């Protein structure tokens, strides 16, 4: 059994040691809580649990603390993939919901499993999700000052449970100041993908991740016999053609894991009950 989580890329992590340390401490707590949860729950349940904790922490750009778009509104995206059933579900540009990943989980039961915009928000309301503002003062200040230094924040989790099942979940508050209607990679198979062989969650520039079909490509290569390290490195090397910017956490069915980023700013943690690693 194993759990990997990431807290995305953050521009302030490079200049603010205090912020970086708080994020690392938060990841350390969350990855241990997720591993404890995994002892009695499935991989799918665990990745949702972990991502919900990340969404609830304003240090990360997902759920509470999400970035504000160009029109002053917050729109979030999240997705979930069950490596065993091969089902993928997600929400794109959902508004005023505390935990988008929980809406994605609910959509797993539907025939139409990916919803976007106002209909996604309406679906959440119909299912009992109350109106909840995820805006924090920091994001409003950044928006009003039109800062050029925007966080590339997404959170994610991949997990391998006791029965050898894999799952992946990813959630984002966007890149900030984007054109309303912009689609994030987080609710696509480019940013979040899992099979019975491997699971991947991405962060970075969504347009680059989609252009590289990164998550699905990594999993396909692992399926074809590449190690998780080989598959990730080869896929990331292909991003160089268009100067792509991304970070990934990867886990296979044998418990082998790997992480890689285009720039050393991704906050990441892994725990298997014995060894724990924190990276930035």
Secondary structure, DSSP 8 states (H G I E B T S, - for coil): -EEEEEEEE-GGGGT-HHHHHHHHHHHHHHHHHHHHHHTTS-HHHHHHHHHHHHHT-TTSSSSTT----TTS---EEEEEEETTT--EEEEEEE-S-S-HHHHHHHHTTSSS-EEEHHHHHHHHHHTT--------HHHHHHHHHT-S-----EEEEEEE-TTS-EEEEEEE--SSS--TT---GGGSTTTEEE-SSEEEEEEE-HHHHHHHTHHHHHHHHHHTT--HHHHHHHHHHHHGGGT--EEEEEEETTS-EEEEESSTTEEEEEE-SS-EEEE-
